[in-house]
Amino acid sequence: MREEYGFVPDDTFREGRAAVLRQLLELPALFRTPHGRAQWEARARQNLTAELDLLTV
């Protein structure tokens, strides 16, 4: 993701990416199907939280 936005200054990228991650984490579900929620929801939320933690340290 960062490579695609290489033209954006680091601080600006971190702030914007963190905002996107927070918005995703606020959703009631990341996946639309029951299968997706059951199989991937918990791990996806862990991944988003871990990335957010790295960006805001």
Backbone as CSV, one residue per row, in Angstrom:
resi,resn,N_x,N_y,N_z,CA_x,CA_y,CA_z,C_x,C_y,C_z
1,MET,0.825,-1.175,0.000,0.000,0.000,0.000,0.878,1.252,0.000
2,ARG,1.887,1.251,0.829,2.715,2.455,0.932,3.385,2.783,-0.389
3,GLU,3.810,1.771,-1.108,4.491,1.995,-2.385,3.589,2.731,-3.369
4,GLU,2.307,2.397,-3.386,1.366,3.057,-4.290,1.240,4.547,-3.991
5,TYR,1.445,4.910,-2.742,1.311,6.297,-2.324,2.661,6.890,-1.943
6,GLY,3.684,6.472,-2.644,5.039,6.939,-2.375,5.214,8.441,-2.501
7,PHE,4.354,9.079,-3.250,4.436,10.527,-3.456,3.879,11.312,-2.262
8,VAL,3.202,10.617,-1.353,2.607,11.267,-0.182,3.636,11.281,0.955
9,PRO,3.838,12.420,1.604,4.781,12.471,2.729,4.400,11.453,3.820
10,ASP,5.406,10.924,4.506,5.182,9.864,5.492,4.146,10.225,6.551
11,ASP,4.247,11.390,7.142,3.307,11.778,8.191,1.872,11.834,7.667
12,THR,1.712,12.376,6.488,0.391,12.484,5.876,-0.158,11.101,5.560
13,PHE,0.691,10.230,5.036,0.255,8.870,4.732,-0.194,8.157,6.001
14,ARG,0.617,8.230,7.047,0.280,7.547,8.299,-1.056,8.031,8.854
15,GLU,-1.275,9.328,8.834,-2.537,9.885,9.328,-3.722,9.404,8.495
16,GLY,-3.571,9.446,7.188,-4.655,9.018,6.304,-4.927,7.532,6.395
17,ARG,-3.877,6.738,6.418,-4.040,5.286,6.517,-4.667,4.911,7.857
18,ALA,-4.235,5.551,8.920,-4.809,5.284,10.240,-6.301,5.620,10.254
19,ALA,-6.682,6.702,9.601,-8.097,7.082,9.536,-8.911,6.019,8.808
20,VAL,-8.379,5.504,7.711,-9.067,4.451,6.957,-9.211,3.197,7.818
21,LEU,-8.156,2.820,8.508,-8.203,1.630,9.355,-9.225,1.797,10.474
22,ARG,-9.274,2.969,11.081,-10.272,3.221,12.137,-11.684,3.097,11.589
23,GLN,-11.910,3.633,10.386,-13.242,3.531,9.773,-13.617,2.066,9.541
24,LEU,-12.667,1.277,9.057,-12.943,-0.141,8.834,-13.258,-0.852,10.140
25,LEU,-12.487,-0.554,11.180,-12.701,-1.207,12.466,-14.030,-0.811,13.110
26,GLU,-14.570,0.336,12.748,-15.860,0.778,13.279,-17.043,0.087,12.600
27,LEU,-16.815,-0.532,11.462,-17.898,-1.230,10.768,-18.386,-2.402,11.617
28,PRO,-19.676,-2.697,11.546,-20.183,-3.849,12.299,-19.625,-5.177,11.774
29,ALA,-19.307,-5.218,10.495,-18.730,-6.422,9.892,-17.864,-6.007,8.708
30,LEU,-16.759,-6.704,8.535,-15.874,-6.443,7.400,-16.271,-7.268,6.177
31,PHE,-16.951,-8.374,6.413,-17.340,-9.284,5.339,-18.849,-9.344,5.254
32,ARG,-19.369,-9.446,4.053,-20.815,-9.441,3.834,-21.459,-10.797,4.042
33,THR,-20.730,-11.843,3.810,-21.338,-13.171,3.898,-21.098,-13.787,5.273
34,PRO,-22.003,-14.652,5.709,-21.783,-15.354,6.972,-20.488,-16.170,6.953
35,HIS,-20.190,-16.773,5.820,-18.955,-17.550,5.703,-17.735,-16.661,5.894
36,GLY,-17.705,-15.525,5.232,-16.582,-14.598,5.368,-16.415,-14.117,6.800
37,ARG,-17.528,-13.780,7.413,-17.453,-13.337,8.814,-16.936,-14.454,9.709
38,ALA,-17.436,-15.639,9.524,-17.018,-16.761,10.373,-15.566,-17.144,10.146
39,GLN,-15.113,-17.105,8.897,-13.775,-17.584,8.563,-12.681,-16.540,8.745
40,TRP,-12.981,-15.283,8.455,-11.913,-14.292,8.345,-12.062,-13.044,9.208
41,GLU,-13.245,-12.801,9.756,-13.500,-11.548,10.469,-12.517,-11.302,11.623
42,ALA,-12.376,-12.258,12.501,-11.522,-12.058,13.680,-10.079,-11.771,13.277
43,ARG,-9.556,-12.554,12.354,-8.164,-12.366,11.930,-7.987,-11.045,11.189
44,ALA,-8.948,-10.679,10.364,-8.867,-9.406,9.641,-8.840,-8.237,10.623
45,ARG,-9.663,-8.304,11.646,-9.675,-7.240,12.654,-8.349,-7.194,13.414
46,GLN,-7.779,-8.339,13.705,-6.465,-8.378,14.352,-5.414,-7.714,13.464
47,ASN,-5.451,-8.016,12.167,-4.486,-7.433,11.232,-4.644,-5.917,11.137
48,LEU,-5.878,-5.453,11.054,-6.115,-4.013,10.976,-5.648,-3.314,12.252
49,THR,-5.937,-3.917,13.385,-5.517,-3.338,14.665,-3.999,-3.302,14.779
50,ALA,-3.338,-4.368,14.348,-1.872,-4.411,14.399,-1.268,-3.335,13.504
51,GLU,-1.813,-3.163,12.308,-1.294,-2.123,11.418,-1.538,-0.742,12.013
52,LEU,-2.718,-0.538,12.577,-3.027,0.748,13.201,-2.057,1.033,14.346
53,ASP,-1.762,0.037,15.131,-0.800,0.205,16.226,0.565,0.625,15.693
54,LEU,1.007,0.025,14.620,2.308,0.376,14.031,2.325,1.806,13.498
55,LEU,1.217,2.232,12.961,1.143,3.575,12.376,1.072,4.672,13.428
56,THR,0.570,4.347,14.596,0.318,5.383,15.586,1.297,5.326,16.756
57,VAL,2.359,4.554,16.626,3.357,4.470,17.696,4.234,5.697,17.677
